[in-house]
C-alpha cells in the first residue's frame, strides 16, 4: 500500500481509497494530517530559515524548551533528532555520574541505536548486534521485589516507559512508579522516564507519569509527536541530572533547529487545547473496545487489545476494510488514534472491527458453540 496524502484522521492511497488512521504514524501524527496550524507553521518558516546549526540561538528553541520543561516539571532541555537519540543523551548523562549499571524493564523498547538496544530486552532486536553495553539488568514490569533486588549503589539509572508501547501497551502501576522514584532517590540513581510513545498528551496528560500526583522523574525523553512528523526529540532534565553533563559532551547537528522548533510550538499549543478531548474520547474508545470481551490496556488515545493468538491477520483484514491499526508484541492490537479523533471516528472504527468479529473469534481460539462474545453491540 502506497500512501499519497492525508486529511484529518484519514489517509488515502494511490487508488484513492480512504483509510481511517488509528495508528497515526505510530504516534507521530498526533494532530492528524494536514492540520491547519501545522501547515501554516511549516509554510511560514520554510520561507524564513530552516537550519542555522546550534552554534547560534534561534528564535523558537528557547520557547519550546521552556514549554517542555514546564510540562515535565523539570528545568533543562537538550534537543535531538529522535527518541533514540534522546535516550542516548539520557544514558550518557546518567553514566557521567561515574556509575555504569543500568536497570531496565522487560519488554520495554527504547530505540535501535546501540545504547537504546542495550536496555531493550527483546532478543529479536538485540541478537544481531551483541555484545551491547554491559551492566544492564532487566526486571519484570510492576514487580517491586525484583526491582529492589536489581538497584544498588552501582546503579546509574532506572529506565522505564510509563506505559510500554512496543511491549504490548502495558501500563506501569502507581505503586511501581512510586517505588522507582523512591529507589532512585535513595540510591542516588537517575529515574529516566521514556515518554517517546506514551507522552506529550497521548494519555490525556502532558506525560504519562503525571497520571499519578507528585511523581517527577530525573530525566524525561520525548519525540514522536513533538513536531508533527518533522524529526525532533528532546531530553528533559532536572537540576541534579543536568549538573552531570558538561557543555560539549554531547551534540546534535539537527536537534532544535528553527524549522522543527517553530512547528513544535504549534504542536504544543494544540496539545494543550486537546487534552480534554483526549481524555473523553479516549475513555469512549476504551469503553467501546471493552465490548469485545477481551482485555484492554492503556489510557487515553493509547489502547491495546490482548488476543490469544497472533494478530497480524486481523491488522491486514482491518486494512482491507479501511481501518489502519497495528499489532505489537505479536498478540496485541494497538490503536493510537490522532488526538483530534471524535466519538464518531471511534464508532466508525468499532463498526469495521464488528465486521471482523467472527474472524476475531476464530483467531482467539473460542469454540464454535460458544457465544459470540466478540460481537460488538451484542
C-alpha positions in Angstrom: 0.0 0.0 0.0 1.4 3.4 -1.0 0.0 6.4 0.8 -0.3 9.7 -1.2 -1.9 12.2 1.2 -3.9 12.6 4.3 -6.6 14.9 5.8 -7.7 14.9 9.4 -8.0 11.3 10.7 -7.9 9.9 7.1 -5.2 8.7 4.8 -5.5 7.9 1.1 -3.6 5.5 -1.2 -2.7 5.6 -4.9 -6.1 4.1 -5.8 -7.9 6.8 -4.0 -9.1 4.5 -1.2 -9.7 6.2 2.2 -8.4 4.7 5.4 -9.3 5.7 9.0 -5.9 6.2 10.5 -5.9 4.8 14.0 -2.1 4.2 14.2 -1.2 7.8 13.3 2.4 7.1 12.1 2.9 5.0 15.3 2.0 8.0 17.4 3.8 10.7 15.4 0.8 12.3 13.6 -1.0 13.1 16.8 -2.8 16.0 15.2 -3.9 14.0 12.2 -2.9 15.0 8.7 -2.9 18.4 7.0 -3.7 20.2 10.3 -4.1 23.9 9.5 -1.9 25.2 12.4 0.9 22.9 11.4 0.6 23.7 7.7 0.8 27.4 8.5 3.9 27.0 10.7 5.7 24.9 8.1 4.8 27.2 5.2 5.8 30.4 7.1 9.1 29.0 8.5 10.2 27.3 5.2 10.5 30.8 3.6 12.5 32.2 6.5 15.1 29.8 8.0 15.3 26.0 8.1 18.7 25.4 9.6 21.4 27.5 11.2 23.3 25.0 13.4 23.5 25.1 17.2 26.4 27.5 17.0 23.7 30.1 17.2 20.4 30.6 19.0 17.2 30.7 17.0 14.0 32.5 18.0 11.9 29.4 18.7 14.3 27.0 20.5 14.2 28.7 23.9 10.4 28.9 23.8 10.0 25.2 23.1 12.5 24.3 25.8 10.6 26.4 28.4 7.3 24.8 27.4 8.7 21.2 27.7 10.4 21.9 31.0 7.3 23.3 32.4 5.1 20.4 31.2 7.5 17.9 32.6 8.1 19.6 35.9 11.9 19.8 35.2 14.4 22.6 34.3 16.7 21.9 31.3 16.2 20.6 27.7 18.6 19.2 25.2 17.2 18.8 21.6 17.8 15.8 19.5 16.7 14.3 16.1 14.8 11.4 17.5 13.6 9.4 20.5 16.5 7.0 20.2 19.0 9.9 20.4 17.1 11.4 23.3 17.6 8.0 25.1 21.3 8.1 24.2 21.7 11.5 25.8 19.9 10.3 28.9 22.1 7.2 29.3 25.3 9.3 28.7 24.2 11.7 31.3 23.4 9.0 33.9 26.8 7.3 33.2 28.6 10.6 33.7 27.9 10.1 37.4 30.7 7.5 37.3 28.3 4.6 37.7 27.8 2.2 34.8 25.0 -0.2 35.7 21.5 0.3 34.3 18.2 -1.2 35.3 15.5 -1.6 32.6 12.1 -3.3 32.3 11.4 -6.5 30.4 9.6 -6.0 27.1 10.5 -2.3 27.1 11.5 -0.7 23.8 13.8 2.3 23.6 15.1 2.5 20.1 17.6 0.8 17.7 20.9 2.6 18.4 23.5 0.6 20.4 22.8 2.2 23.7 19.0 2.0 23.3 19.2 -1.6 22.2 21.2 -2.4 25.4 18.2 -1.5 27.5 15.7 -3.2 25.2 15.2 -6.8 26.3 13.6 -8.5 23.3 16.1 -10.9 21.7 14.8 -10.2 18.1 16.1 -6.6 18.4 19.3 -7.4 20.3 20.7 -10.6 19.0 22.2 -9.5 15.6 24.2 -6.7 17.3 25.6 -8.2 20.5 27.7 -7.7 22.5 26.0 -4.5 23.6 26.6 -2.3 26.7 27.5 -4.4 29.7 26.0 -3.9 33.2 22.3 -3.9 32.2 19.8 -5.7 34.5 16.3 -6.5 33.2 13.4 -6.8 35.7 9.7 -7.7 35.2 7.2 -4.9 34.9 5.3 -4.0 38.0 7.3 -6.4 40.3 8.7 -4.2 43.1 10.6 -7.0 44.8 12.6 -7.7 41.6 13.2 -4.0 41.1 14.5 -3.6 44.7 16.9 -6.5 44.2 18.3 -5.0 41.0 19.1 -1.5 42.2 22.3 -0.8 44.1 24.8 1.9 44.8 26.3 1.0 41.4 23.1 1.8 39.5 23.4 4.8 37.2 19.7 4.8 36.1 16.4 3.0 36.1 14.8 3.3 32.7 11.0 2.9 32.5 8.3 3.5 29.9 5.3 4.8 31.9 3.2 2.8 29.5 5.1 0.3 27.3 4.3 0.7 23.6 6.0 -1.9 21.6 5.9 -4.2 24.6 2.1 -4.6 24.4 0.6 -1.3 25.8 1.4 -2.3 29.4 1.0 0.5 32.0 3.3 0.7 35.0 1.2 0.9 38.1 1.2 3.7 40.6 2.9 1.7 43.4 5.6 0.5 41.0 6.4 4.0 39.7 6.5 5.3 43.3 8.9 2.5 44.1 11.1 3.5 41.1 11.1 7.1 42.4 12.0 6.0 46.0 14.8 3.7 44.9 16.3 6.2 42.5 16.3 8.8 45.2 17.7 6.5 47.9 20.5 5.1 45.7 21.3 8.5 44.1 20.5 6.9 40.7 18.5 8.6 37.9 14.9 7.7 37.1 14.7 8.0 33.3 11.1 8.1 32.0 10.9 7.2 28.4 7.8 9.0 27.2 8.5 8.8 23.5 5.3 7.0 22.7 3.1 7.5 25.8 3.9 11.1 26.4 3.0 14.6 25.1 -0.7 14.2 25.6 -1.2 10.6 24.5 -2.9 9.6 27.8 -4.7 12.9 28.3 -1.8 14.3 30.5 1.3 16.1 29.3 3.3 13.0 30.3 2.0 9.6 31.3 3.8 9.5 34.7 1.5 12.5 35.6 -1.4 10.1 35.9 -0.2 9.9 39.5 0.2 13.0 41.6 3.6 14.2 42.8 5.7 11.8 40.7 8.6 13.6 38.8 11.5 11.7 37.1 15.0 13.0 36.9 15.2 12.7 33.1 12.3 12.5 30.6 12.7 11.6 26.9 10.2 12.6 24.2 10.0 12.7 20.5 7.3 11.2 18.3 4.5 13.8 18.1 6.7 16.7 19.1 7.0 18.3 15.7 4.1 16.5 13.9 6.3 14.5 11.6 9.3 16.8 11.4 12.1 15.0 13.1 12.6 16.4 16.6 13.3 14.8 20.0 14.2 16.2 23.4 15.8 15.0 26.6 14.4 17.0 29.6 16.5 17.2 32.8 16.0 18.2 36.4 18.8 20.2 38.1 20.6 17.1 39.6 20.7 15.4 36.2 21.7 18.5 34.3 24.7 19.0 36.5 26.2 15.7 35.5 26.9 16.6 31.8 29.0 19.5 30.6 28.8 21.7 27.6 30.2 19.9 24.5 29.9 16.4 25.9 27.0 15.7 23.5 26.0 17.4 20.4 23.3 17.2 17.7 23.6 18.7 14.2 19.9 18.9 13.5 18.5 19.0 17.1 16.5 22.1 17.9 16.7 23.8 14.5 14.4 26.8 13.8 12.1 24.9 11.4 11.4 22.0 13.7 11.1 24.2 16.8 8.6 26.5 15.1 6.4 23.5 14.2 6.8 22.1 17.7 5.5 25.4 19.2 2.3 25.0 17.1 2.0 21.3 18.2 2.4 22.2 21.9 -0.3 24.9 21.6 -2.7 22.4 20.1 -2.0 19.6 22.6 -2.9 22.0 25.5 -6.3 22.6 24.0 -6.9 18.9 23.1 -6.2 17.3 26.5 -9.9 17.3 27.5 -10.8 15.6 24.1 -8.1 13.1 24.6 -9.4 12.1 28.0 -13.1 12.0 27.0 -12.8 10.4 23.5 -10.1 8.1 24.9 -12.4 6.9 27.6 -15.1 6.3 25.0 -12.6 4.3 22.8 -11.7 2.0 25.8 -15.4 1.6 26.6 -16.3 0.5 23.1 -13.3 -1.8 22.8 -14.3 -3.5 26.0 -17.4 -4.8 24.3 -15.2 -7.3 22.6 -14.8 -9.2 25.8 -11.0 -9.2 25.6 -8.5 -7.5 28.0 -8.0 -3.8 27.1 -5.0 -1.9 28.4 -3.7 1.7 28.2 -5.2 5.1 28.7 -6.5 8.0 26.6 -5.6 7.7 22.9 -3.4 4.6 23.6 -5.2 1.3 23.6 -4.1 -2.3 23.4 -6.4 -5.3 22.8 -4.9 -8.5 24.1 -5.6 -11.5 21.8 -4.9 -15.2 22.5 -3.2 -15.7 19.1 -1.0 -13.6 16.8 -2.9 -10.6 15.4 -1.2 -9.8 12.1 -4.0 -11.3 10.1 -6.5 -9.0 11.9 -4.4 -6.0 11.0 -4.5 -7.0 7.4 -8.2 -7.7 7.4 -8.9 -4.3 9.1 -6.8 -2.5 6.5 -8.8 -4.1 3.7 -12.0 -2.7 5.4 -10.4 0.8 5.6 -9.0 0.8 9.2 -5.4 1.2 10.0 -4.1 -0.3 13.3 -1.2 -2.5 14.0 -0.1 -5.5 16.1 2.7 -5.2 18.7 4.3 -7.8 20.9 2.8 -10.4 18.5 -0.7 -10.7 20.1 -1.7 -7.1 21.0 -3.8 -5.0 18.6 -2.5 -1.4 19.1 -4.6 1.7 18.5 -3.1 5.1 18.6 -5.7 7.5 17.2 -4.9 11.1 16.5 -5.8 13.5 19.3 -8.4 15.2 17.1 -10.4 11.9 16.8 -14.1 12.2 17.8 -16.5 9.7 19.1 -17.9 9.3 15.6 -14.4 8.2 14.4 -14.3 5.7 17.3 -17.7 4.4 16.2 -16.5 4.0 12.7 -13.5 2.0 13.8 -15.7 -0.2 16.0 -18.1 -0.9 13.2 -15.2 -2.0 11.0 -14.0 -4.3 13.8 -17.6 -5.5 14.3 -17.5 -6.9 10.7 -14.4 -8.9 11.6 -15.9 -10.3 14.8 -16.3 -13.9 13.5 -12.7 -13.7 12.2 -11.6 -12.5 15.6 -13.5 -15.3 17.3 -11.7 -18.0 15.3 -8.3 -16.4 15.9 -8.9 -16.1 19.6 -9.5 -19.9 19.8 -13.1 -19.8 21.0 -15.1 -22.9 20.4 -17.8 -22.6 17.7 -20.6 -23.4 20.1 -19.7 -20.6 22.5 -21.5 -17.2 22.4 -20.0 -14.7 20.0 -18.6 -12.5 22.8 -16.6 -10.5 20.3 -19.7 -9.3 18.5 -19.8 -5.6 19.3 -23.2 -4.4 20.5 -24.3 -8.0 21.4 
